[in-house]
């Protein structure tokens, strides 16, 4: 089963074929709807006139990349910060994985190593790293031994907790309900 978000079909196809687009969607998946985050790599490719690679984005002039991100409609609510974050992630990909994002997962021994590698990327805390491990395992069948345990609750079948569980409008609705419940619980717990 693959990822299927309610976004432009071409954006979904890009996520399917491009490990970098998928990773950048996850990078951008904060403080914006997941549809916005995961469609932005496609919009970025349109603005550049081609699908970028990690080396190109790592070496892009920072001010120019911010301009690309900020062009209306902006690729993210915080275009300057997220352009910088994308560039930081791409620099790590170039430095550690020869610019190949798929090497994040193709060369791991197990789920713990995958979680560690993803968690070492700029902007990826434990939760975001676990969601990405779950996304790889559930939607892309990248399942090194122990991946579900590494993904925590996000790796559970039919968890409906994150983008890793979105396959259709109904699953998206269930994920949104879960997130709303978690926000309400967190708000209620604050004194």
N, C-alpha and C positions, 0 to 999 in steps of 0.2 A: 504494500500500500504506500502511496506517495503523498506528499504534501499537496493539498488543494485548498488554497485560500480564495476568498471571494474578491479577487483582484483581476486585473487585466490578464487574459489567458497567456499572453506573451510573457508577462512578468512571472507567472507560474512556471512556464517552460524554462525561463532563464534560471530560476531557482533549482529546477530539476537537473539541468545540464552543467551548471557552473558552481563548483564548490565555493569560489570566492563570493559570488552573489548570495549564496545561502549564508555564508559566514557574515557578510556585511549586513544582511537582513537582521541577523541576530544581534550584531553590534548596535544597530539602530533601534532595536526593540526595547525602548525605554521611554517613558513619558510621552508616547504617541500610540495610537491604535496599532495593533500588530499588522493590519492591512497596509497602513502607511509605511511602517518599517520594512516590510518584506516586498513592497512594490518599489521602494526607493532605489534599489540596485538597478532595476530596469530603467527607471527614469534617468539615473546617472549615466547608464550606457547610451541612452538616447541623446542626452546633452553632450556627451563626449563624441558621439558619432560612431562608437564602436564599444564592444565589451572590453573594459579595462582589465589589466592583470595587476597582480600585487606589486610588481616592480614599478609599473607606471604610476600607480597611486602613491607608493612610498616615495618616489622621487618628484612628485608633482610640486610645483611652487605652492607653498601653503596658502598664500593670499588668493591665488587663482583657484585653488580647490574650494576655498570658502565661498568664492563668487559662484562657482558651479552649484554648491549646496544651497546657497541663499537665493538663487534665481527663483522668482515666483512660478509656481508654488514651491516653497522651500522643501528640500528633501527631509527635513526634520524640524521640529519645533525650535531646536537650538543648533542652527546650521554651522556656526563657527566652532562650537565645542565638538560637534559630531564629525565635522570634516577633519579636525585634528585627531579625533579618536580613530577614525577609519585609517588615517595615514599612519598612526602609531601601530595599529594592528598589522597593516601591510608591511611596515618596517620589520616587525617581529617575524612575519612570514618569510621575508627576504633573508633576514639574518639567520634564522634557525632552520627554515624548511626550503631554502633555495627558491622562494617565491611561490611554492606550490601548496595551496591551502589543504589539499587532500592528504598531504603528508602528515597533517595533524593527527589523522586517524588511520591512515593506511599502514603505518609503521609501528603501531602500538602493540604491546604484548597482552594487555588486558584493559578492562574498563577503568581501573584505577589510574593507569597511565594516561588513558584518554582524558579522563576528568582533570588530571594534573596539567596536562598540556593545554587544554582549553582554558583552565583556570589561570594559567600564566599569561594569557592574552590581556592587554590593557582593557579595563572596563568589565572584565569577567570575574565577578565574585562567585562564591560557591553556588548560589541559586541559579544564576545565569548559565554557569558552566554545566550544572546538572540538567537544565532545560535543553541545552544544546546537545548533550550526550543522549538525552531521551529523544530529541528530534532526529538525530542520526540513526538511532536504533529503531525507532518506531516507523519512521517514514522512509528511510533510505536503506534499511537493513544492514547498517554498519553496526555489527553486534559482536565486538570482541568479548571474550569470556568475562563475566562479571559486569557487563555494561548496565544492566538493570539496577544492580545494587549501587553502582557508582552514581546513577541518575537519581537515586533516592525515590521519593514518592512520585516524581515525574516519570519514572520508568515503569510504574505499575500499569498493567493493561487497563484500558478504559478509565484512566484516572481523570481525564477532562480537566486538567490543571494548567495547561500551557499550549503554546503553538504546536507542540509535539503531538497533540491529540486532535488537531483540527483536520477534518477530512471532508466536511460538508457544512451547510448552514446550521444544522441541528447540533453538531459537535461544537461549532463556534459559539452557539448560544450557551451550551453547557459550560464551556470554558469561561465565558464572560460571567456567568452566574457564580462560578467558583471564585473568580477573582473579586467580584463584588462582595461575596461573603467574607473573604479574607480581609479585605479593606475594612469592612464593617467591624469585624472582630478586632482588628488592630486598633481601630478608632475607639471602640468600647473599652479596650484594655488600658488606654491612656488615662492617667489621672486628671 
